[in-house]
């Protein structure tokens, strides 16, 4: 890349450690280029407070704050949830936010006639792939600058040193220097004591959890929640019609208060290494559970089993940054077909980190109490004899051949 041609860049800006340091670094290393900061609002709430003042004070010429919350929920979260896509237990909170933000970055870059797009992802992580594949989809010829692949800084500690030397204000210190990602779906924690897989997460330590409490600190009384779905999409919570976004936000409060949605895993990153992360996904965990319970009565066996198999592929595509691909779109079309009759109501009981089934109802339910009952029914049990004879015929023939 010819640095002399870089006069204006658009930076994916969060106000966190990486992107705060990047602004002065870009000016030092790219001929004092203009830096336009872009924050994609995907529900990180108070993290947006004071962001413009900080960006301008650090050297940015302006800050765009893009409200992507509805788009993020309706076009990324809900399709992924309907697919039942889970990557090694992880509900993909960072994964499906990145393509949404990247799309907004490209739109601003084109509007500003920027010469390059910059992101603060490390060369070890998955997010660099997610951002860059989405950028390539919308702007295939746009140059991309990734400072972590260029600069001499080798750790977050050195970034803090750099920030202090350049008078960059930070919201963290060396003791709270977790690498975090927050949006309306989840909060991730990485780094510090969590890098040792033998260390228990400090769930009961004040300030560690932000979206809820430890199950130990949750109430001793259960909370019931009732969710209504139409064609796989959540439409009401406890009898109140709400948007999917508002349902997720309210479920975050209910789930968080009851210690639901904590996950501590060592996952397989796209770049080949294993990484330990702690995730808070209270509302999303409830939503996935309720949707799964409803599908258990609405989907036939063959469709349900095939959908479970394809959910792994869907999750890998999302995790690996391949949202804008023909295969992901094709899988979403399959999922939408399966959801045509996933309509009904699910009740769950939340208690100290647990979600307990408390009832499911659907006008399209394939569950027949009159067939499944241990009491008198219309089912003719004699029919099973002929079925077993035919079903077991290959085994019987093989046994006779082996016995010769």
N, C-alpha and C positions, 0 to 999 in steps of 0.2 A: 504494500500500500504506500502510495506517495503521500507522505504527511503534509507536504506543501500544498496539496489540493484540498485539505480538510480545513474549511473556514467556519463551518457551522455543523454542530452535531446535536442529535436528540438523545437524551440520556434517560433510560428507565430508572426513575428516581423514587426511592422509598424513604429517604431521610435516615436510613440505618447507617451502620459503620462503613460498609463498602461504598455505597453511592455517595456518601458525604465526602469521603476521601477522594473519590474519583474526580470531582469537579476541579479542585485545584491541580490535581495531577494532570488532567487533560490540558489545562492551560499552560502548564510547564512543559509538557511533552508534545503538544500539537499546536505550536506557534500561537498560543493565546487565543485559540479558537472560541467562538461563541458557543455556549452550552445552554441548550433549551431543555429544561428538566420536565419530565412527564411522569406524573403519579397516576397509576390506574387504581381508582377506588373500587376494590372488590370486597369492601366491607371491613377494612382494618380499623375502622372507628377512630379512636383517639390518636392513633398513630399519624393521622392527617393533620392534627392540631399544630398550628405554627409552622407548617411545612413550607409555605411560600416564603415567609420571613427567613427561614433557615437557608433555603435554596439560594435566595438572592444574596444573603450575607456571605455565603460560601463562594459565590462567583457566577451563579447562573444568571442568564439575562432575563428569564421569565420561567414561570411554572404553570403547566397545564395540569389540572386535576380532572380526570375523566371519570364521570360516574358510570361505571360498568356493572353496577350491582345487579340490575334486572337482567341484562344480557348474560352475565356470568351464571346466574341461577337458571334462567330458562333455556339457554343454548348450550350450556356445558354441564352444570351440576345435575339437572334433572335427567337429561339423556343418559348420563353415566350411571345415575342411580337406577333408572329404569332397566338398564342393562344388567344390573347386579354386579357391576365391575368392581373388583377388589384386588389390589396388588399385594400379595403376601400379608393380608389382613389390613393393609393401609387403604384408607378411603379416598386417596388421591387428591387431597386438599390443595397441595401446591401444584400438582401436575396439571389439573385442568384449569387453574387460574392463569398459568403462563401463556397459553395460546390466546386467551382472551385479552390479556394485557398487551401482548405483542401486536395483535391486530390494531389496537389503539395507537401503539407507538408508530406503526407504519403510516397510519392516517395523519398523525401530527407531522411526521418527517416529510411526507409529501406536501402537506400544506405549507410547511416552513422552508421547503426546498433545501433540506439538510443534505450534507455530503456524506453522512454516516450515521448509524445508530449504535449507541453504546449501552452495554449492560454490565452489571457488577457481579456476574456469576463466576465462580471459581472454575478452574480447569479440572477439578475433581468431581464436580457435581453433575446432576441431571439437568438442572435448569438452563445451563448454557445450550444444551441441545434443544430443549423445548422452545426457548426464545428464538434461536436461530433458524430452526426448521419452519416456524410460523412466519418469521420475517422473509425467508426464502420463498414461501408460498405467495405472499402478497407483494413482495418487492424483490424478485430474484436477482437483480443487479445491484442492490443496495449494499455498500460496504458495511461491515460490522467490526466494531472495536471492542475487544474484551481485555481490559487492563490487567486482569489476573494472569493473562497469558503473556503479558509484556513486561510488567514492572518488576522491580527488585524486591518488593515486599514479599515476605515469605509466610507471614502469620497474621492473625488478628491482633496480636500484641504489637507487632510492628506497624500495623495500620493505626492503632491508637497512638503510638509514638508519632507517626506522621501527622495525624490529626492535631495533636497537641502542639507540634512544631509549627503548624500552619493555622493555628487558632480556629480550628473547626469545632464547633460545639457538638457534643455527643450526649445522648441520653443514657448511655451505659457507662460502667466502669470495668475495671479488670476482673472484679469478682462476679459481676452479673453479665459477663460477656458471652452468653449463650447465642448461638446463631438461631434466629427465630424467623418464622414466616407466619403472618396472621392474615386471615380474611374471614368472611362471614360463615365459612364452612368449618374452619379448623384453626389450630395453632400448633406449630411444630417447634420442638426444642432439640438442638444438637450442640455438641461441644462440651467443654469444661469437664466436669466429673462424669458426664454421660459417655465420654469417649472410652472409659473403662467399662466393658460389658459386665463386669462383676459388681459394679456399684448400683445400688437400688436408687431409683429416682426419688427425689425429695418432695413427694406429693404433699406431705403435711407441713413443709416449711413455708411460712408466710411469704407470698409473692411469687412462688414458683408457678403454681397453676393460675391461669388468668381467666379461663372460661368456666371454671367450676371448682368443686372441692374434691378432696380425696373421699372415697367411699367410707372411710373411717369417720370422717367429719359430717357425712350426710345424715339427714333426719332418720330417726328410728321408726317413722311412719311412712308407709308407701304413698306414692302419688300415681293416680290413674290418668292416662292420656288417651284420647280417642281421635283417630285420624281417619279422614274420608278421602278416597281416591276416585278419580275419574280417568279411565284409560291410562292408569299407571301414574298419573300426576296428582300430587296432594292438593286438595282444594278446600279443606276445612279442618280445623283443630278444635276439639271439644265443642262441636256444634256451630262454631263461628266460621263463616266463609272468609277465607283470607287468600292472598297471593302466596305462591310457593315461597317467595323470599320472606314474607312475614311469618309464615309457618316455621321456616328454618330458624329465624331469629327467636321466636317464642320457644321452640323446642330446645334451643341452646340454653335458655334460661332454666327450663324445667329439667333438662338432662344434666346441666351443670350443677344445679342445686342438689341433685340426687347422686352425684358421683359417677354419672354414666359417660362413656365415650373415651376413656383413657386407654392408650395403647403404647406399649413399650416393645419395640422390635429391633432386630438386626436384619436389615433388608439388603437385597442385592441391587446395587446401583447399576445403571446402564453402562457406566464406564468400566465395570468389572470388579470393583471392590465392594466389600460389605461395609455398611454404615449403620450405626445405632441411632435411633431417633425415638423421641417420646412425643406422642400426638394427643391433642385434645380435640375431639370431634363429637360433642354431646348431641346436638340436634341431628347431625348426619347419621350417627349410629342408630338413633331411634327411627329415623326415616327409613333407612335400609332394612331394619328389622320388621317394621310394620308392612313395608312393601313386600317383603319376602313371605310374611304370613299370609297376606292377601293372595299372592300368586299361588300359594300351596293349595288353595281351594278353587282357583280360577283357571289354572293352566292344566292341560292334559299331560300325561306322563311323558310322551315323546317330545313334546315342545319344551316342557320344563327341563328335561335332561339335556337336550341340545342347547338350550339357552345357557345352562350352567357351563357347558363346555366352551361356548363362544364368549362367555363373560371373561374367561381368562385371557383370551386374545384381545378383547376390547380393553381390558385393564392394562395389558402390556403396551398397546398402542398409545393409550393416554399417558402412561408412565414414561414411555420412551419418546414423547414429544411428537407423535405422529397423528395428531388430531385432524389436521387438514390433509387427509389421504383418502383415496377411493375406498379402501377397505373399511376404514372407520365409518365412512358415510354409508356403505353397504350394510355394515353390521347395525347401524342405527335404524336403517329401514327395516331390517329383520325384527329388531326389538320393537319398533312401533307397531308392527303387525301383531306381535305377541301380546301387546298391551290393549288391544281393542276391547277385551272383556275383563280387564283387570280393574274393575270398578266395585267399590264396596267400602266397608268400615272395619277398622281394626282397633281393638282396645288393648293397651299394654299397661302393666303395673311396674313402675320404676321403684327400685328399692336398693339403696346402697350399692350402686354400680351395676345392678342387674336389671334386665328387662324380661318380664314374665308375661307370657301370653294370657290374655284375659277375655278373649272372645273375637270372633271374626264373622262377618256377615256380607253376603254378596248376592245380587239377583242372578249372577252368572255362576254361582257355586256349582262345582261338579261333585261336591261331597253329598252323598245321599245317606241320611241317617237310616232310612228304611231298608237300604241294602246292607249297610255296614253293621247294623244292630246285631247283638247276640240274642235278641228276642226273635219272635216270629216275623218273617218277612216273605216277600215274593220271590226271593232268590231260591232256586232249586239246587240244593247241594249235590244232587246226583250228577249234575252237569260236569262237575269237576273231574269225575273218573275218566271220561273220554278225553278231556283236555290233557290230563296228565299222561295218559297212554300215548297220545300223539306227541306231546312235548318231550316225553322221555324216550321216544322211539330211537333216536340216534344213539343214546347211551346204552340202550338195550342191545342194539345191533352190534355196537363196538364191544360190549362185554362178551357176546357170543363169539365174535371173531377172536378176541384175545384168549378165550377159553379153549380154543381148538388146539 
